[in-house]
Amino acid sequence: MPKLYLKHEGVTLNTYDLGLNKTTIGRKSDNNIQLNDAVASSHHAVVIVTPNEYMEEQFDARLEDLGSTNGTQVNGCLVKSVELRNGDDIQIGSHHFIYENDESAGMESTAIYLPDED
């Protein structure tokens, strides 16, 4: 199952398991991941994990900014919605997370071409 690692200067401060469905991130206590950060919005972002459509026991994760005031960055780029890849660096306020999907760690890079559906 995918995970987020909260990092500071290369040190892992916390690990969050991302279950199927939604994991909310923000300043308010009703978020799954609560951030004590004035720069983070009350409900800043959400990570949505779903089973991969083509590969059994594989998962896809999408990060969506929830209209935050200061934005969400992935690998240094401001994003509204993005499919997460293993090793992506997510910044919300002063917090840095690394996304890891253990299932994809040992996989080879292979292109799969699917026919267009007419």
Buried (B, 14 or more C-beta within 10 A) or exposed (E): EBBBBBBEEEEEEEEBEBEEEEBBBBBEEEBBBBBEBEBBBEBBBBBBBEEEEEEEEEBBBBBBBBEBEBBBBBEEEEBEEBEBEBEBEBBBBEBBBBBBBEBBEEEEEEEEEEEEEE
